[in-house]
Amino acid sequence: PGLPGRYFLAALAERLRAEAGETFAVDGFSATRDFIDVRDVARALVALRQVAEPGRMGLVNVGSGEEVTVGEAAACMGAL
């Protein structure tokens, strides 16, 4: 919710609303992404902070662990 329009999923959602029922091209169809809700990222960071030694957390990558193609994401959103 509230994802800025410069991000793929938000821009796609807006285009689907504006062009409902129409067919349009999506660039980078085979590119993959790990989409995750920002609320899940926030929960992960809070949990890490609770167990990490202060000043020693280092680099942490937070993701869903599921790689999805842009095409799969577009098809899912289009179906919705």
OpenMM code with the backbone's topology and positions (N, CA, C; nanometers):
from openmm import Vec3, app, unit

residues = "PRO GLY LEU PRO GLY ARG TYR PHE LEU ALA ALA LEU ALA GLU ARG LEU ARG ALA GLU ALA GLY GLU THR PHE ALA VAL ASP GLY PHE SER ALA THR ARG ASP PHE ILE ASP VAL ARG ASP VAL ALA ARG ALA LEU VAL ALA LEU ARG GLN VAL ALA GLU PRO GLY ARG MET GLY LEU VAL ASN VAL GLY SER GLY GLU GLU VAL THR VAL GLY GLU ALA ALA ALA CYS MET GLY ALA LEU".split()
positions = [
    Vec3(0.0825, -0.1205, 0.0000),
    Vec3(0.0000, 0.0000, 0.0000),
    Vec3(0.0869, 0.1269, 0.0000),
    Vec3(0.0530, 0.2201, -0.0832),
    Vec3(0.1243, 0.3472, -0.0856),
    Vec3(0.2558, 0.3448, -0.1606),
    Vec3(0.2836, 0.2382, -0.2335),
    Vec3(0.4086, 0.2281, -0.3092),
    Vec3(0.4134, 0.3400, -0.4125),
    Vec3(0.5227, 0.4178, -0.4143),
    Vec3(0.5332, 0.5277, -0.5114),
    Vec3(0.5256, 0.4779, -0.6555),
    Vec3(0.4681, 0.5582, -0.7415),
    Vec3(0.4470, 0.5224, -0.8814),
    Vec3(0.5720, 0.4975, -0.9620),
    Vec3(0.6890, 0.5306, -0.9098),
    Vec3(0.8134, 0.5058, -0.9840),
    Vec3(0.8545, 0.3582, -0.9770),
    Vec3(0.7902, 0.2806, -0.8916),
    Vec3(0.8200, 0.1384, -0.8794),
    Vec3(0.7310, 0.0572, -0.9732),
    Vec3(0.7862, -0.0516, -1.0237),
    Vec3(0.7187, -0.1315, -1.1260),
    Vec3(0.5758, -0.1705, -1.0885),
    Vec3(0.5566, -0.2330, -0.9725),
    Vec3(0.4230, -0.2828, -0.9384),
    Vec3(0.3212, -0.1699, -0.9242),
    Vec3(0.3626, -0.0579, -0.8671),
    Vec3(0.2708, 0.0559, -0.8531),
    Vec3(0.2362, 0.1145, -0.9893),
    Vec3(0.3361, 0.1285, -1.0761),
    Vec3(0.3116, 0.1817, -1.2109),
    Vec3(0.2227, 0.0867, -1.2895),
    Vec3(0.2455, -0.0430, -1.2743),
    Vec3(0.1628, -0.1415, -1.3442),
    Vec3(0.0186, -0.1373, -1.2941),
    Vec3(0.0011, -0.1274, -1.1629),
    Vec3(-0.1344, -0.1204, -1.1066),
    Vec3(-0.2084, 0.0014, -1.1611),
    Vec3(-0.1412, 0.1142, -1.1683),
    Vec3(-0.2035, 0.2353, -1.2214),
    Vec3(-0.2400, 0.2181, -1.3686),
    Vec3(-0.1512, 0.1578, -1.4436),
    Vec3(-0.1794, 0.1374, -1.5863),
    Vec3(-0.2946, 0.0393, -1.6061),
    Vec3(-0.3012, -0.0636, -1.5250),
    Vec3(-0.4120, -0.1593, -1.5336),
    Vec3(-0.5451, -0.0904, -1.5020),
    Vec3(-0.5444, -0.0006, -1.4040),
    Vec3(-0.6673, 0.0746, -1.3727),
    Vec3(-0.7067, 0.1646, -1.4890),
    Vec3(-0.6085, 0.2331, -1.5457),
    Vec3(-0.6353, 0.3300, -1.6521),
    Vec3(-0.6745, 0.2640, -1.7839),
    Vec3(-0.6185, 0.1469, -1.8095),
    Vec3(-0.6409, 0.0807, -1.9382),
    Vec3(-0.7119, -0.0535, -1.9203),
    Vec3(-0.8065, -0.0592, -1.8295),
    Vec3(-0.8772, -0.1831, -1.7992),
    Vec3(-0.9324, -0.2472, -1.9258),
    Vec3(-0.9050, -0.3756, -1.9425),
    Vec3(-0.9555, -0.4497, -2.0568),
    Vec3(-0.8716, -0.4363, -2.1823),
    Vec3(-0.7727, -0.3500, -2.1826),
    Vec3(-0.6880, -0.3312, -2.3001),
    Vec3(-0.5603, -0.4142, -2.2862),
    Vec3(-0.4982, -0.4433, -2.3989),
    Vec3(-0.3714, -0.5149, -2.4003),
    Vec3(-0.2587, -0.4152, -2.4190),
    Vec3(-0.1511, -0.4317, -2.3429),
    Vec3(-0.0350, -0.3445, -2.3594),
    Vec3(0.0920, -0.4229, -2.3276),
    Vec3(0.2032, -0.3735, -2.3773),
    Vec3(0.3320, -0.4407, -2.3598),
    Vec3(0.3922, -0.4072, -2.2238),
    Vec3(0.4652, -0.5039, -2.1697),
    Vec3(0.5398, -0.4846, -2.0455),
    Vec3(0.6858, -0.5127, -2.0779),
    Vec3(0.7719, -0.4135, -2.0580),
    Vec3(0.9148, -0.4296, -2.0858),
    Vec3(0.9813, -0.5176, -1.9810),
    Vec3(1.0906, -0.5826, -2.0219),
    Vec3(1.1690, -0.6624, -1.9284),
    Vec3(1.0950, -0.7832, -1.8767),
    Vec3(1.0116, -0.8438, -1.9595),
    Vec3(0.9223, -0.9527, -1.9216),
    Vec3(0.9937, -1.0676, -1.8500),
    Vec3(1.1187, -1.0963, -1.8888),
    Vec3(1.1885, -1.2104, -1.8294),
    Vec3(1.2790, -1.1714, -1.7123),
    Vec3(1.2912, -1.0418, -1.6847),
    Vec3(1.3718, -0.9985, -1.5695),
    Vec3(1.3082, -1.0511, -1.4416),
    Vec3(1.3906, -1.0830, -1.3437),
    Vec3(1.3364, -1.1369, -1.2190),
    Vec3(1.3576, -1.0392, -1.1037),
    Vec3(1.2669, -1.0477, -1.0077),
    Vec3(1.2717, -0.9631, -0.8885),
    Vec3(1.2271, -1.0462, -0.7685),
    Vec3(1.2640, -1.0007, -0.6516),
    Vec3(1.2156, -1.0586, -0.5268),
    Vec3(1.1247, -0.9523, -0.4650),
    Vec3(0.9964, -0.9627, -0.4900),
    Vec3(0.9005, -0.8643, -0.4402),
    Vec3(0.8661, -0.8965, -0.2954),
    Vec3(0.8652, -0.7937, -0.2107),
    Vec3(0.8317, -0.8131, -0.0695),
    Vec3(0.7609, -0.6872, -0.0190),
    Vec3(0.6649, -0.7058, 0.0658),
    Vec3(0.5910, -0.5944, 0.1246),
    Vec3(0.6806, -0.5226, 0.2244),
    Vec3(0.6803, -0.3912, 0.2213),
    Vec3(0.7647, -0.3116, 0.3103),
    Vec3(0.7341, -0.3407, 0.4575),
    Vec3(0.6114, -0.3774, 0.4883),
    Vec3(0.5774, -0.4100, 0.6270),
    Vec3(0.6508, -0.5363, 0.6726),
    Vec3(0.6701, -0.6314, 0.5814),
    Vec3(0.7461, -0.7518, 0.6146),
    Vec3(0.8937, -0.7184, 0.6356),
    Vec3(0.9463, -0.6264, 0.5543),
    Vec3(1.0852, -0.5826, 0.5718),
    Vec3(1.1011, -0.5149, 0.7082),
    Vec3(1.0076, -0.4295, 0.7443),
    Vec3(1.0143, -0.3605, 0.8732),
    Vec3(1.0118, -0.4604, 0.9878),
    Vec3(0.9255, -0.5610, 0.9809),
    Vec3(0.9197, -0.6629, 1.0866),
    Vec3(1.0524, -0.7395, 1.0955),
    Vec3(1.1111, -0.7702, 0.9801),
    Vec3(1.2389, -0.8425, 0.9792),
    Vec3(1.3488, -0.7584, 1.0434),
    Vec3(1.3526, -0.6300, 1.0116),
    Vec3(1.4556, -0.5431, 1.0684),
    Vec3(1.4392, -0.5255, 1.2192),
    Vec3(1.3161, -0.5151, 1.2656),
    Vec3(1.2915, -0.5060, 1.4100),
    Vec3(1.3366, -0.6354, 1.4778),
    Vec3(1.3037, -0.7493, 1.4186),
    Vec3(1.3444, -0.8784, 1.4754),
    Vec3(1.4969, -0.8908, 1.4779),
    Vec3(1.5639, -0.8488, 1.3716),
    Vec3(1.7101, -0.8529, 1.3680),
    Vec3(1.7707, -0.7646, 1.4766),
    Vec3(1.7130, -0.6485, 1.4941),
    Vec3(1.7646, -0.5540, 1.5935),
    Vec3(1.7538, -0.6116, 1.7338),
    Vec3(1.6513, -0.6915, 1.7576),
    Vec3(1.6306, -0.7487, 1.8898),
    Vec3(1.7327, -0.8577, 1.9234),
    Vec3(1.7881, -0.9229, 1.8207),
    Vec3(1.8820, -1.0321, 1.8462),
    Vec3(2.0263, -0.9975, 1.8117),
    Vec3(2.0475, -0.8919, 1.7352),
    Vec3(2.1824, -0.8559, 1.6911),
    Vec3(2.2577, -0.7824, 1.8004),
    Vec3(2.3855, -0.8077, 1.8063),
    Vec3(2.4725, -0.7364, 1.8997),
    Vec3(2.4913, -0.5939, 1.8481),
    Vec3(2.4698, -0.4912, 1.9312),
    Vec3(2.4817, -0.3534, 1.8854),
    Vec3(2.6141, -0.3270, 1.8130),
    Vec3(2.6050, -0.2652, 1.6965),
    Vec3(2.7218, -0.2304, 1.6175),
    Vec3(2.7860, -0.3464, 1.5437),
    Vec3(2.7237, -0.4647, 1.5483),
    Vec3(2.7857, -0.5810, 1.4869),
    Vec3(2.6932, -0.6550, 1.3912),
    Vec3(2.5836, -0.5901, 1.3503),
    Vec3(2.4893, -0.6593, 1.2631),
    Vec3(2.5476, -0.6777, 1.1236),
    Vec3(2.6207, -0.5801, 1.0718),
    Vec3(2.6780, -0.5926, 0.9389),
    Vec3(2.5736, -0.5792, 0.8299),
    Vec3(2.6045, -0.6315, 0.7145),
    Vec3(2.5171, -0.6231, 0.5979),
    Vec3(2.4111, -0.7319, 0.6042),
    Vec3(2.2856, -0.6934, 0.5821),
    Vec3(2.1749, -0.7884, 0.5855),
    Vec3(2.0882, -0.7672, 0.4624),
    Vec3(2.0590, -0.8740, 0.3918),
    Vec3(1.9647, -0.8688, 0.2797),
    Vec3(1.8334, -0.9280, 0.3268),
    Vec3(1.7261, -0.8543, 0.3091),
    Vec3(1.5940, -0.9016, 0.3484),
    Vec3(1.5110, -0.9180, 0.2221),
    Vec3(1.4517, -1.0330, 0.2051),
    Vec3(1.3675, -1.0587, 0.0884),
    Vec3(1.2720, -1.1725, 0.1180),
    Vec3(1.1877, -1.2016, 0.0214),
    Vec3(1.0919, -1.3102, 0.0384),
    Vec3(1.1562, -1.4448, 0.0108),
    Vec3(1.2669, -1.4435, -0.0661),
    Vec3(1.3318, -1.5682, -0.1037),
    Vec3(1.2703, -1.6316, -0.2272),
    Vec3(1.1745, -1.5620, -0.2894),
    Vec3(1.1084, -1.6138, -0.4086),
    Vec3(1.1314, -1.5189, -0.5255),
    Vec3(1.2063, -1.5673, -0.6245),
    Vec3(1.2329, -1.4887, -0.7437),
    Vec3(1.1137, -1.5026, -0.8391),
    Vec3(1.0627, -1.3903, -0.8867),
    Vec3(0.9459, -1.3874, -0.9746),
    Vec3(0.9820, -1.3062, -1.0990),
    Vec3(0.9404, -1.3537, -1.2161),
    Vec3(0.9671, -1.2740, -1.3357),
    Vec3(0.8692, -1.1575, -1.3405),
    Vec3(0.9112, -1.0520, -1.4083),
    Vec3(0.8241, -0.9361, -1.4275),
    Vec3(0.6967, -0.9818, -1.4985),
    Vec3(0.7104, -1.0730, -1.5928),
    Vec3(0.5937, -1.1266, -1.6633),
    Vec3(0.4965, -1.1968, -1.5720),
    Vec3(0.5475, -1.2762, -1.4782),
    Vec3(0.4606, -1.3457, -1.3827),
    Vec3(0.3876, -1.2455, -1.2937),
    Vec3(0.4588, -1.1437, -1.2488),
    Vec3(0.3966, -1.0413, -1.1648),
    Vec3(0.2887, -0.9666, -1.2426),
    Vec3(0.3187, -0.9325, -1.3691),
    Vec3(0.2219, -0.8619, -1.4530),
    Vec3(0.0984, -0.9490, -1.4767),
    Vec3(0.1190, -1.0764, -1.5051),
    Vec3(0.0062, -1.1668, -1.5305),
    Vec3(-0.0805, -1.1823, -1.4058),
    Vec3(-0.0181, -1.1924, -1.2896),
    Vec3(-0.0917, -1.2043, -1.1636),
    Vec3(-0.1750, -1.0800, -1.1376),
    Vec3(-0.1140, -0.9635, -1.1554),
    Vec3(-0.1863, -0.8391, -1.1327),
    Vec3(-0.2976, -0.8206, -1.2352),
    Vec3(-0.2717, -0.8594, -1.3595),
    Vec3(-0.3742, -0.8492, -1.4622),
    Vec3(-0.4941, -0.9371, -1.4321),
    Vec3(-0.4686, -1.0553, -1.3764),
    Vec3(-0.5761, -1.1476, -1.3408),
    Vec3(-0.6609, -1.0922, -1.2268),
    Vec3(-0.5969, -1.0156, -1.1380),
    Vec3(-0.6715, -0.9572, -1.0263),
    Vec3(-0.7623, -0.8478, -1.0747),
] * unit.nanometer
topology = app.Topology()
chain = topology.addChain("A")
for resn in residues:
    res = topology.addResidue(resn, chain)
    for name in ("N", "CA", "C"):
        topology.addAtom(name, app.Element.getBySymbol(name[0]), res)
